[in-house]
Amino acid sequence: MDAWLQRVATAVGSDEELSDEDADALLKIARIAAHESDDRRNAPLLAYLIGRSRGDRPIGEILEAVRGSSS
């Protein structure tokens, strides 16, 4: 996780660490949301919904669910 993102995360009260693998998966999810829906605003909204509901579910598993539901 880069320094800017870490500072902002800390400022908003997050102590989460974001691995490169999870970051890549989240960016893929955002790309799918923006392109499949033809509305770029859905990318941050989906990221928010995932953050609120994922629990211990791995990001890679969520990516596969997003891929499956967008077909």
C-alpha positions in Angstrom: 0.0 0.0 0.0 1.5 3.3 -1.0 2.3 6.0 1.6 -0.5 8.4 0.5 -3.2 5.7 0.7 -1.8 4.6 4.1 -1.9 8.2 5.4 -5.5 8.8 4.3 -6.6 5.4 5.6 -5.1 6.2 9.0 -6.7 9.7 8.9 -10.2 8.1 8.5 -9.6 5.6 11.2 -8.7 2.5 9.2 -5.9 0.2 10.4 -6.3 -2.1 7.4 -3.4 -3.2 5.3 -4.0 -3.6 1.6 -1.8 -6.1 -0.2 -0.8 -5.6 -3.8 -3.0 -8.7 -4.7 -6.1 -7.2 -3.0 -5.4 -3.8 -4.5 -5.3 -5.4 -8.0 -8.5 -7.3 -7.4 -10.3 -4.2 -6.1 -9.2 -2.3 -9.2 -10.5 -5.1 -11.4 -13.8 -5.0 -9.6 -14.0 -1.2 -10.1 -13.2 -1.6 -13.8 -16.0 -4.2 -14.2 -18.4 -2.0 -12.3 -17.7 1.0 -14.5 -17.6 -0.7 -17.9 -20.3 -3.3 -17.5 -22.8 -0.8 -16.1 -21.8 2.0 -18.5 -21.7 4.3 -15.4 -18.3 5.0 -13.8 -20.1 6.2 -10.6 -20.9 2.5 -9.9 -17.2 1.7 -9.3 -16.8 3.6 -5.9 -20.3 2.7 -4.9 -19.6 -1.0 -5.4 -16.3 -0.7 -3.5 -18.2 0.9 -0.6 -20.8 -1.9 -0.6 -18.1 -4.5 -0.7 -16.3 -2.8 2.2 -19.5 -2.7 4.3 -20.4 -6.3 3.7 -17.4 -8.5 3.0 -16.6 -9.7 6.5 -13.8 -12.2 6.3 -14.5 -13.1 2.7 -11.4 -12.8 0.5 -11.3 -10.0 -2.1 -10.4 -12.6 -4.8 -13.6 -14.5 -4.1 -15.6 -11.3 -4.3 -13.9 -10.5 -7.7 -15.1 -13.9 -9.0 -18.6 -13.2 -7.8 -18.6 -9.8 -9.5 -17.3 -11.3 -12.7 -20.0 -14.0 -12.6 -22.8 -11.6 -12.0 -21.8 -9.1 -14.7 -22.0 -11.7 -17.5 
